[in-house]
């Protein structure tokens, strides 16, 4: 995985802007710790930071295609193409000659052969920019599910782009301003496609590409979820899911650096780990390496909460023993999660306040930092819940008639409400519920349906679409930022577009054929899992229950409100004081702490990023 950055301007000579391009590229050092490169021409400046994963010596970037001493195209690429070997063979048959063994060069040559249409042939996770020197046009492309991020900032005569906002903000001409729309976006758990929080900045939508030429900027959607008739029987569907997963996992094991699996003991990560173990054994590559995370004292003191009915550790051990994994458990405590240096690293990686998920941010960062000591690539079970219907809200009767996003209904909703301590007047002006209604109806209007589809099947297709286009993005962003902060590449087999397209169109009656969540995935993988995991109920990524962690949050919030913090004008100080005066319960959960986490992370962001709020 890598970090990319660039600048196109048709009204100035960018060969004079090397220091600015180098500054933009340098912000991507965590994403690409192994090498750096820049390329400049009159109207295009392209930067790259590399994390070496395939063809360690030959895949340096920006990569240039030349003919008779003339530059044809320049590529800066982040991601992995899992079918690059097949594409390479096809390109060779068409007369292309390769200098490297990298998937990057396959992308570059594919562009020369098929133009931007080549994106339809790619299987992988990717974000890249291609400067077409002959056409004087920049093409920015993001993968179908949005696994890899890509941001851009239009200017009067071109565009700035980067893997993360920090690459664009490193350009001295870009203001750090956030308006009411941006703050509203931060304070609600609804991700608006293209919205990048910073005024004037955009995020390329998954499955889209952006062209920038002398005539201006245009956007094109090359992939979308589509409604198609599912004609396979239940038995055939289960078999196809299994075949796809085996192929996907095998492809995603390709690496020239150490690889591992992230194991939580849940159905999703256990299925990936077990299939990876089988594929590695078949290839004679030894045991699968796996990692899990837990908290000091959790085994003895775990208490079921509304989100988690069981601890992870026993299930992790069952799977690790079954597949004979080389497993390591990473243990964390509240001091680790509260460490100012760790929290600063999390903020620096996100460029935005990590307002949702609370301690899961530092926990994930610390897990990945430990994983990176032994591996450079990791497989993850992310996105299976959105695809196969794993969350509780897929099975809540209230959600069937609720005109809002399913994760914001009454059962899970409190988990995502971080506004109780904010000033009533501010919340009234922002009108978050009103914007949420608009966003919901905009999303529902996009949902593809079959002719005559109605009732439960239509509603469940809508819920699936909302999860795959408005919810999973937040989890993919979190995993991308925390892994890239330590130079770890995380691959997500359940985001393979072939699997997504197939399962999206499987009827809900099949997805819940045995009355349980994720019935298709459970049936397709039960033979490679211990019975304990086959029977386990869905549990999210673990969170500390230590009340000592909440005490540290309270102490920090007390410090903030006693000083001259930028967050103060946004808060209801009476509500804050009342919150601080309440006794700390013996068990602290994500839900009970979210009102503390949100203002603290927002304040840290306002201070660190010197953001101007235009409210």
N, C-alpha and C positions, 0 to 999 in steps of 0.2 A: 504494500500500500504506500501511497505517497501523498504529497501536498502540491497543489498547482496554484499558479498565480499568473496574472498577465494584464496587459494594458494595450488597448488599441485606440489610436487617435489620428484622424485623417487631417488634422489641422496643425500638427506640430511634428517636429523631428524627434522621435523617441530615442534615437541613438544618443541623445544628450541626457537621457533620464536613467542611466545605469544605476546611480545610487538609490533612486526611488524604487526601481524594480528589484534591486538586491534587498532593500529593506522589506518590501512586500514578500519576497520569497523567503527571507530569513524567518518570518513569523511562522512558516510552515515546517520549521526544523524538527519539531517533535513528531510530525507525521512522516518525515523523511530524514532520519538521522544519519543515513549512510553516505549520501552524496548530494551535491547541489550543482545546479547549472542554470545559466541564463542565455538568452538569444535576443538580439536587438536588431531591428531594421527601421527604416524611416518611420513607418506608421504602426509597427507592432513590436511589443516587448513581451517575451514569454519567459516565465521562470518555473523552476521545478526543484523539489526536494524529494529524495528517493529513499524508500525503505526497500532494500534488495530482497526479493523473494524468489523470483525466477530469472535464470541467466544472470548470476550475480555480477559478472564482468561485462556482459554485452548490452545490458538494458539501460544504459545511461540516457538521461534526457536533459533538456528538450531534444527530441529526436528529429533529425532533418532528412527529408527525401530530396535528392538532387538528381539532375540529369544534364549532362554536358556542362557542368559547372554552374548551372542555374538552380536556385532553390525552388522546389515545387510546393512543398508543404512542411510545416513545423508542428510537432505534436507535443503537448504536455499532458500526461495521462496518470490517473489515479485509479487503482482497482485491479481486478483480475478477470481475465477472459478464460472461461473454463473449457471452451471448445476451440481454443486457438490452434491446436494441432491440426484439426480437420480443416480449419480455414486456411492455415498455412499451406497444406497440401493442395487445396484447390487453387490458391494463388500461384503456387509454383507451376501447376499445370497450365496456368494462364500466362506464364512467362516471367513472373516476378522472381527476382533473386534476392536472397536474404543474407544480411551480414551478421545477424545475431540469432539466438534461440529464444528470444523474449516474445511475450504476448504483445508488448508495446509495438514492436515492429509489424506484427500482424495487423494491428489496428491501423497503423499508418499506411501500410500497403493496401489494406482493404479500402481505405478512403480513396486512394489513387485509382483503384479499380472500379469502385461502385459509387463514389461520392458519399454524401451524407446518408444515402439509403443503406449503406453497409451496416448501420446500427441495427437494422432488423435481423441481421445474421448473428449478432453477438449474444452469447450466453454468459452472463456474469454480473458482477457489480462494478460500476464504473462511473467516473466523471472525468471528462477531458475537454480540452480545447485544441482545435486544429486551426492554424493560420494557413489559409490557402493563398500562397504568394502570387499565383497567377491571376486569381480572381480578386485579390485584395479583399478577402472576406474571412471573418472569424466564425467558426462553428463551435458552439458549446453544447455538450451532450451529457445528459444524466440518465442513469439506468432506470429500468422500468418500475422498480419498487422504491427507489430513492434510498438505497442502502448507503451510497456514497453521496456526500453533500456537494453542492456547487452554488455559489452566490455570484451575483453581478450587480453592477451599479452603472446605469446608463449616464453618459456625459453628453454635452452638446455636440461633440464630434466623434463619439466612439463609446467605449465601455471599459470598465475595470472588472476583473473577475478573480475569484479565488475559492479554494476548498472551504475556507471559513471566513466569516466577516473580518477577522483580524488582518487578513491579507489585504483587503480593500481599505480598511481603516488606517493601515500603515502609510497610505498615500496622503501626503500633507494637504491635498485639496479636498478631502472628504470630511465633512462635519460629522460630529457624533451627536446627532439629535434624534429624539424620539418623541412622536406626537401622541395624541390621545388614542389613536388607533393602535399604536405600538404598545402602549401601557395596557390597554384593554386586552390585547393579544397575550401579554405576559401574565395577566391575572386570571385568565380563564383557560381551562384545560380543553381548548379547541384549537387545533392547528389549521389556520387558514392557508390554503395552497398559495405559494409564491411570497407570502408575507415574511419579511426578514427582520422585523422589529425596527431597525434603524431606518429613519426617513430617507427615501430615495433608493434604498437597497432592496433587491429581490432575491428570492431563492428559486432556482429553476425547478419546475414541477417534475416529479418522477414521470418517466416516459416521454419527456419533451426535449426538444433541442431549440437553441436560439441562434439565429444568424445575425451578424453585424457587418454591414458593408457601408459603402459611401452613401447609399440611399436610405440608410437608417437600420433599425432593429426590427426583426420579425420573429415570431414564435411558431413552433409547429409541434403537434402531438403525434408521435410515431407509434405509441402503444397505449392501450386502455383496456380495462376489464370489459368484456363483452358477454352478453347473454347468449348462450348456445344450448340447443337441446342436448340433454344427457341421455344417451340411449343404452349405455352399459348396464348390465345387471349389477346387483349388489356384490356378488362374488367377483365379477370382472372389475368392478370399481376398486375393491380392496386389493386385488392383484395388481392393478395398474398403479395405485398409490405406492405399493411396495416396490414395483419395478422402477418407478421414477425415483424413489428415495435411494435405492441402491445405486443407480446411475449417478444421481446428483452427488451423493456423499463420496463416491469413488473419484469423480471429477475434482471435487474440492479438496481432495487429499494431495493433489499435485503441488509440490513445493520443493525448493532447493535448500530450505532452512528447516529447523526443528518445528514440528507441528504437534498440537494437542487438542483436547476437547474440554469445554466448560461444562461441568456436570453438577446439576442441582438435585438429582434424585427424582425429578419429575419425569413425566412421560416423554416430553419433547427432547430434552437434553440427553436422556437415557437412550432413546431410540437412535439419536445421532451418534452417540458414543459407541453403542453396541454395533451399529452398522459399520462404523469406522474401524472398530476392532476386527470385525470379520474381514473387511477389505484389506486391512494391513496384514493380517495373518495369511490371507490368500496370496498376497504379494511377497510373503516372506520378509516383511518389514518390521517384525517384532511387535511388542505390546503397544496398545494405545496409551498415550500419556494423558492424564486428566487432572483437573483441578476443581475444587469446590471451596466455598467460603462459609464460615460460621463465626459465632461470637463466643467469647470466653464466658463460661457458665451457662450457655444456652441449653446444653444437654440436660443439666440438672434442674434448671429453672423455667423451662419453656411452659408458657400458658397459651392455650388456644385463643385466637382473637378473631374478629370478623373476617379477616383476610386469609389467615393461615390456621388450619386445624391441626397440623402435624409439623414437627421439625424435619429438616432435610436430611440430617446426618445419617440416620439408620438406612434410609433408602439409597443414599449415595454409596454406603458401604456394601449394600446388597448388589448393586450394579457393578461396582468396581471388582468385587469378588467373582461375580459371574463371568466377566470378560477378562479377568486377570489383568486389570489395568495397572499401569504405573501411576498410582494416585497420590496426590498431595492435598491436604486440607489446609487452607489459610485461615488462621484464627485472628480475629480482631477484637478490640475492646473500645470502650467509649472514648478513651484518650486518643486512640488512633483516629476515630471518626471526627473528633473535635479539634484535632491538631490544626492550628492556624495555617501552617505551611501546606498541609494537605488540602484544606478548603480553598486556599489561594490557588493551588494548582488546578483544582476542579474549575474554578471560575475562569482562570486563564485559558483553559481548554474549551470552555463553552462559549465565551464571548457574550453570553447572556446570563442573567441570574438563573441558577438551577433551582427554580422555585418548586417544582413538583418532584415527588419521590423522596425528598428529605435525605435521610442517611444513606439511601441507596447510591447516591452520587459518590461520596467519599469511599463507601464500601467497595463499589465497583472499581474505582480508581486504584485502591490499594490491592484488590485482587489482581487486577491486570498488571500492576507494577511487579507483583510477586511472580506472576505467570511469565512475564517478559524475561525474567532471569534464566528461564529454562527453555522458552519457546518463543518463536517469532510470529507464528500463525496459530489461530485457535478456531475451532468449529463451535457454533452456538446453536441453541434450540429456539432462538428468537423467531417470532411470527407464526408459530404453529397455532397459538390460541386464536389469533385473528382469522386464520385460514380454516381451521377445523371446528371452530365454535367452542373454545375452551373456557371462556370467561363466564362468570355467574350471570352476567346480564344477558347472555344468549338464552338463558333458561328461566328468566324472570317474567311472569305473566304481565307485570306492570309495563315492561318495555314494549310489549306488542302494541300498546295504544299511546304510549308517551310520545309527544311531539318534541323530542329533544334527543341529544346524543345518548346512547344507551349507558355509557359509563358515568353519566351525570344524573341518572335517575336516583330514586330515594335510597336504594341499598348501597351502591358504591359512591354515590354523590358526595357525602361528607369528606371522603378521602381527597377529593379534588377541590375543596372549598378553602382557599387560603386567604380569604378577604375579611374575616371577622374583626381584625384589629385596624382596618383602614377607615379613614374618615367617611362618615355617611354622605357628606356633601360631594366628595370626590367620586364615590361609587354611584351616586345619583347622576352626576355629569357623564360618567363613563357608560352607564346603562348597559352593563354586561349582559343581563338577561335578554335585553332587546337585540343586541348584536348576536347573541347565541342563537336566538330564534331565526334571524336572517341567515346565519351560517348553516343552520340545520336544513332549512328549506332549499338553500343553494345546493347543498350536498345531495339531498334527496332527488332534486331535479336532474342530477347527473346519472342516477342509477339506471343501468340498462336492464330491461325486462323482456321476457319472451312474450309474443303475442298471446293474449288471453290469460297470462299469468296473474293470479290474484290470491287473496287470502293469506294463509300462513306462509306458503312458499314465497310469495312476493315480499312479504314483510321480512322474512329471514334473509332473503337476498339483499334487501336494503340494509339490514344490520351488518351483514357480511361486508358489503361495500363500504359502509361507514368505518368499520374497523380497519379495513385494508387501505383506506385512503386518508383517514383523519386521525386514527389512533396509533397504528403501528409506527407511524413516522416519528412520534415522540420517543418510542423505545429504541428505534434504529439510530436516531440522533444521539441518544444517551450512550448507547454502546459504541458508536463511532467515536464520539469525542473522548470518552474515557479510555478507550483502547489506543487511539492515536496519540493521546497525551503521553503515552509511554512507548510509542513506536511498536505497538502490537497490532497485527492485522487479524480482525475477526470476520470469519465467513459465516453466512447464514443460509444453510441449505434450504430451509423452508421458504425462502424468497425466490427460489428458481421460478422463472415465469411460466415454465411448462406445468409445474405442479400447481401454481397459483391459478392458472387458467382452467385446469382440469377440475380442481376441487371447488372453485368458485361456482362452477355450473352443476356440481353434484347436488341433487335435491336435498333439502333439509331432512326429509324422512330417512335418507341414507346417513347423513352426518350424525344422526341421533338414533340409529336403527335399534340399538339395544337399551335405549333409555338413559344413556350416560353421555357426558361431554366427550367430544373428540372420538366418537365411536369408530370412524374410519381409520384414524391413525392408530388407535388401540388395537384394532383387528389386524391391521397391516403389519404390526411389529411385535405382537404379543409373544411370538415364538422366540424372540431374541432378548426378552426381558424377564427378570424375576417376577414371580406372581405378586409380590408386594407392590411393585410399581405398576403392574397391570391394573391392580385394584385401587391404587392411590387416587384420591381426589385432588383436583387442581390446587396448587399453592403457588403464590407469587414468589419472586426473588426474596430471599430472607431479609429481615429487618431487625435491628436490635430492640429488645424489650427492656433494656436497662434504664431505670429511672434516672440514673446518674447522667445519661446522655441528655435527657430533657432538662435536668438541672443546669447543665452547661449552656444549653440554649437560652434558658431563662436568665442566667447571669450575663450572658452576652447581650441580650435584648435590654436588660436593665442598664448596662453601660451605654448602649446606643442612645436610649431616650434621655439619659442624663447629660449628654453632651450636645454637640452642634452638628448632628448627623444630617445628611441630605434627605433621609427618609422622613424626618419629623413632620414636614408639612402635609404628608400623605396619610398620617396615622391619626387615629382617635386615641389620644393619650390617656383618657379616662379608661377606655376599654383595655388598653395596654396595662395600666396599673392594676386594674381588676384581675386581669389574667395572671400577672406576676404574683398577686397576693393569694391565689388559690393554692391549696396544698398539692404537692406532687404525689401522684398515685404510685402504688407499689410497682405496677406494671405500666410502662409507657409504650404507646404504639404509634405507628405512622399517622393514623387518623387523629389521635389526640395531640400530635405535635405539629401538624401542618400549618396551623395559624402562627406558630413561632418561626417555622422554617422560611415561609414566604417573605415576610418583611426583612428578616436578617439577610437573606440572599439578595434581595432587591437593593438593600442599602449597601452591601459590599460591592455590588456592581456599579451603582451610582458613584461610589467613591473611587473605585479602581479604574473605571473607564472614562471618568470625567464627562458623564453624559449630561446633556442639556435636555430637560423635559419641556416640551412646548404644549402646555395644557391650557 
